[in-house]
């Protein structure tokens, strides 16, 4: 269960890591990539692995902290940290100061780590609710940086019987 203390912990890690790393664009190819924990400057990979590392150090289970690859509306590939909870899957992202349910991002999700073995990645199935066009996923909505509780927000038509968006990893093909 994602209680208030855990929610505050997620917000703290997300905010602190986003502020501590200076954004830097990579100019090399995939073979030149280095994913670093807590660098002074880095890209989305560095933000995501640093957040994962900090949450693991605070006792979060590794199976609930999954790296996920997406394409942002501008067409660039992007890595985020997905936090799986009983209340849904939430995105910790260096491009957004707010933690949001995965279904409330404007991303086209591609791959996610396996919750049972982080060395394996699964493809998000085409045709799933994730792969719908960006126009269906909150086009024009600006991030609300009010520090409010975004856990209860949902996208119409994407809820399960409990009123939550389906788990991102449940839409993956392993």
N, C-alpha and C positions, 0 to 999 in steps of 0.2 A: 504494500500500500504506500502510496506517495503522500506522506503526511506533510504538515506545514514545515517541520524542521528539515526534511529532505528537500522540499521544494526550495526553501531558502538556501540550502547548500548548493543545489544546482544553479540557482541564479547567481550566487556568489562566485562559484568557479567560472561560470560563463563570462561574467562581467570582468573578473580579475584577469583571466587569460586574454580576453579580447583587448583589454587595456595595456597589458604587459608586453605584447608582441607587436612590433611595428610591421605593418603589411608590406610585403616585398614580392614583386612578381618574379617568377622563375623564367629564365631565358633559355635554359638548356632543355633537352628532351627528357623522356622518361628514364633513360639510362643515367642521367645526371642528377636525378631526384635524390634528396636526402630528407628523411622525415626526422625532425629533431624535437626533443622535449625541451621546452622553455628557452628557445633561442631569443636573442634580442630583436631580431627581425626574421620574418618567415612568411610562408604562404598558408593556404587553407589546411594543408596536411599537418603542418606544425601546430596550428591552433587545435585541430581535432585530436592529435595524439597527446598533446599537453593536457587537454581537458580530460581525456580518458585516463591518463597517468595520475592526475590529481584526484579524480574520483575513486580510482582503485586504491590509492593511498588512504582515502577516507573510509574504506571498507565496502564500497559498492561492488557487487559481484561482476566478474568479467563478462558473463553471459548477458548482462543487461546493458553493457556499454559497447555498442557496435559502430564501427566506422561504416559510412555509406557514401557512395558516389552518385552524383546527380549532375544534370546539366542545368545551368541557370538560364533565365530568360534571354540573356545576351549570347548564349551559345557556348559559353566556357564550361569546361568540366570543373567540378567542385567537390571537395570532401567535407563531410560534417560528422559530428558524433550524434548517434541516435541513442537515447536512453529509454530502454524498455521498462515499463512499470505496469502494475495492475490497472492503472488509470489510463493507459495508452502509451504510445511511443512519441517521444518528444525530441526535437532537434535543437542541439547546441551548435550555434553557427557563428562564425566570425563576421558574416555579412549582415547579421541581424542582432541587435542588442537584446531582443526578447526571445524567450524560449517558447516555441510553438509546437503544437501537434504536427506531425509530419504532413498531414493532409492540408495544413494551412500554409504551406510554403508554395512558392510559384515554381518549384523545381520539377524536372522530369527525372525521376529516380531510375538509376541503372543497376547498381549492385549494392549488396550489403554483406557484411561479415556474417558468418555462421555463428549463432549463439553458443553452439557446442564446441566449435574449434575455430578460433580467429584466423587460422592460416587458410581457411577455406572461405570463399566468397560465393554468394548466390546471385543469380540474375533476377531482377524484378521482371515479372512476366509482362510482356506487351499485352495491351488490352485491359490490364487491371485498372482499377480506379486511379492508380498512380500515373498511368501513362496518358491520361486524358489531356487535352490541350490546355495550355496555360490560361486561355480565356475562361475556362471553367473554374479555375482556382484563384479566386479573389483578385482579378485584374483590377488594378487601380487602387487597391487598398494600401494605404501607407502604414508602416509599422507604428504601433503605438508605444512610445518609449515612456509610458507613464509608470512603469514598474509594476503594473497591475498583474493579476493572476489570470494568465491565458489558458489555464488547464481546462476550463469549461467551454471554451469556444470550439465550434465544429463547423464543418461545411455541410450544407444541406445535401441529403442523399448519400452521405458517406458513413453514416453511423450504423453500428450494429444494434442488437436488441437492448444493450445497456446504455445506448446513447453515445458511445465512443466510436471514434474512427477505428477501422480494423488495424491490427498490428502490421507494421511495415514488413516485418520478417515473415508474416503469414502469407504475404503476397509474393514471396521469393520462391524461386525454383532452385532447390539444392541438388 
